[in-house]
Amino acid sequence: MTPFERADAALLPGFRRVPVQTAEGQIMALVGGGGPPVLMLHGDPQTHLCWHLIAPWLTDRFTVVLTDLRGRGESHMPGVTSGHAAYSKRRMAAEQHQVMVALGFERYRLVAHDRGARVATRLALDHPEAVERLCVMDIVPALDLYDRVTAEAAQDYFYFFFLTQPHPRPEHWIAGDADGFLRDLLCGLGSEAPHYADEALALYLEMAARPDSVTAMCECFRAGIACDTTDDRESRDRGDRIDCPTLVIWGENGVIGRHYDIPGIWRQWASKPEFLPVPSGHFVPEEAPDAVLDRLRPFLLAA
């Protein structure tokens, strides 16, 4: 049994592992439960394991699909591409939709955190026919993040600017202490460090420290400040809106919660927004799972 399989068995019992071949590569998915489908997308530098305190409590009513986004976990890892296009959230969103269609789901509910929430936002904008309900956690869209940044926010979110530097500059610097850099990201974005499951934290650190994973992370952030902001600006200029019910959750002690007007920003993007601040830092699914579940479950069950 691989470390991935052991962690899945320990933290997500009852979920089956389903590798899905897409047009560009393989995406690892875990599927559990039965009922209407819910796709859950993780943040960075994590994997599908970030949902282990939430996903099992949804399987009595839903078919829950957890995936590793490209560049993370057991999914394929494109390298450096022109314009960082391989990690545009538009392209990643299209790939996640391919996964759901391959599993037999044309329409589904969508729950996502951090990097995954950026993918989910683009998926809801580009494929509105597919997304019945959307929940995003602890983000604002890339365009708003960069356009509205203050010196104080940039200090707290330093890596949004460090990781966007040209290849291979940040990769080279991170290689000097990848474990230390990643631990800072995982434990330093709130008023206190989250308590992670040992199996999850070990895999987050092991997989994210690999050179191809570091490049994937950098390319994803480079895409964020480049093609993702361009796509967001074009959507905003067209007046595109997310028309499905949208639940926006954020950690009150996180960087986004401290520095951005989250309700004000999301009212510009979503026609039917609901808002829930929770007592946590950035890593909401593992820091405040009970508060999330109390609101998320009825939100997903609503007609």
Buried (B, 14 or more C-beta within 10 A) or exposed (E): EEEBEEBBBBBBEEBEBBEBEBEBBBBBBBBBBEEBBBBBBBBBBBBBBBBBBBBBBBBEBBBBBBBBBBBBBBBBBBEBBEEBBBBBBBBBBBBBBBBBBBBEBEEBBBBBBBBBBBBBBBBBBBBBEBBBBBBBBBBBBBBBBBEBBEEEBBEBBEBBBBBBBEBBEBBEEBEEEBEEBBBEBBBEBBEEBBEBBEBBBEBBBEBBBEEBBBBBBBBBBBBBBBBBBBBBBEBBEEEBBBBBBBBBBBBBBBBBBBBBEBEEBBEEBBEEBBBBBBEBBBBBBBBBBEBBBEBBBEBBBEE
